[in-house]
Amino acid sequence: MEKLKKRLFYLFTGELASACVFTLVYIYFVQAFGTYGSTGLLFSLFILVFILIQGGLYWYVKWQVAKGKKQVPGPQFRRILAAARKVNQILLIAGAVLIVAEFIWLDKTVPIALAVTGVYGFAVIEYINYYHVQLTNYRGGRWKRSSIARELGRSR
């Protein structure tokens, strides 16, 4: 049980630290280059940080349960996760439309285009990793379902 608590602590602090680091890097970018880059970059970063915070909060709740400080989350917790998944889908679709529109109608430099694509791609990867399958866990020709996907499957 102690090993599980340490792992859950590592997961929740790592996700929240990642959200902070990405935000700080973006703030540095704005200060260093005197520009916010693009609306697509800002929106992609928002999506990424939003998803990372969800992951951090999910692992925080699981850590609290493992420590015995909270009860096992019930249906309300799963409803919140399901709503977050839908919001993420809407944000990712809106982000894709915004990025494509921005690239078509606005002249963006290659570094900005690469940054937008990279941050948006990472947001998509994190969404898949949290709400569908663990992208780092491929065994026997199959991906392992993510913890949140299993949690949402319990509500059916």
Buried (B, 14 or more C-beta within 10 A) or exposed (E): EEEEBEBBBEBBBBBBEBBBEBBEEBEEBBEEEEEEBBBBBBBBBBBBBBBBBBBBBBBBBBBBBBEEEBEEBEEEBBEBBBEBBEBBEEBBEEBBEBBEEBBEEEEBEEEBBEBBBEBBEBBBEBBBBBBBBBEEEEEEEEBBBBBBBEBBEEEE
